[in-house]
Amino acid sequence: RPVSELSGLTFDEVANPNAGPGFALHLGGVETGQLAVNHNTAGAPSGNSPFTFEAWVTNDMAVTNLLLMGWGDVNAHDDGIGFGRRDNRIGVLYDGVTEYISDTPYPEDGLFHHLAASYDGTTLRLFLDGTLIHTVVPDPPLHPLTSVINTLIVGLKAGQSGDEFWRGSVDEVRFSKSARYASSFTPQARFLSDADTVALYHF
């Protein structure tokens, strides 16, 4: 469906087998605007193993902190990984406390941008439209998530609440169990599935 028709609908209502150019999922920045999917933890990222979050999005610049997606215990604020915009910059929130944030401001143009966070087990890298904008070696190192059942959430970080629900449009989402990017790259307009794909959404 066109973006204009999606605001206020549930995820069941926006299932779209014909997703493609001109379509996107619009999240209104409220608690009902999130997609939670339980995944079997076998083979999925443990928290300190390689992973990549990536998506094509727009967002409301009037809000400073917005969480685009997360992985972890949906009921535990301190047992998950979140990815989105922190202080109007791209960043990762880990264990509910630790933040890794780029120095590059998020573009205030209302257009779709590709965001990515890629971790190879040692180094975390953040990308904007395929350009490497931040590199950090977390100290202390990232630790394994402790929950038995982990959940992928689009529109918020697992275990997070309050006013940080993503507010904007989401066109493509992919969560991978590998570090897909180590240097600047050209983002795919439409993500593909492969052996490292944990979850993939076309809206």
Disulfide bonds with the S-S distance in Angstrom:
none
